[in-house]
Amino acid sequence: MSWYLEVLKKYAVFDGRARRREYWMFFLFNVIIAFVLGFVEGIIGGPGVLGLLYSLAVLVPGIAVSMRRLHDTGRSG
């Protein structure tokens, strides 16, 4: 969980490096949270607003950690 929170703390940092574990743990937690939100939306019969809001909230941190991961592998972001 600390890897996920670390990415959120550096939500707009596009320079530097992100190790493999940081990137994949962020990805794993995103999948788990999206699954749970989808499950909750399905139970209450909602239109999917929770999932949309969550996706918008983690859009910039996801792009930032992807760019840092590319820098760690020697590629430009």
DAZIJO-V275645 format. One record per backbone hydrogen bond with DSSP energy under -1.0 kcal/mol. NH is the residue of the N-H (numbers start at 1). CO is the residue of the C=O. If there is no record, write none. Layout:
NH;CO / NH;CO
//
This chain:
5;1 / 6;2 / 7;3 / 8;4 / 9;5 / 10;6 / 13;10 / 18;68 / 23;19 / 24;20 / 25;21 / 26;22 / 27;23 / 28;24 / 29;25 / 30;26 / 31;27 / 32;28 / 33;29 / 34;30 / 35;31 / 36;32 / 37;33 / 38;34 / 39;35 / 40;36 / 41;37 / 42;38 / 43;39 / 44;40 / 45;41 / 46;41 / 52;48 / 53;49 / 54;50 / 55;51 / 56;52 / 57;53 / 58;54 / 62;58 / 63;59 / 64;60 / 65;61 / 66;62 / 67;63 / 68;64 / 69;65 / 70;66 / 71;67 / 72;68 / 73;69 / 74;71 / 75;70
//
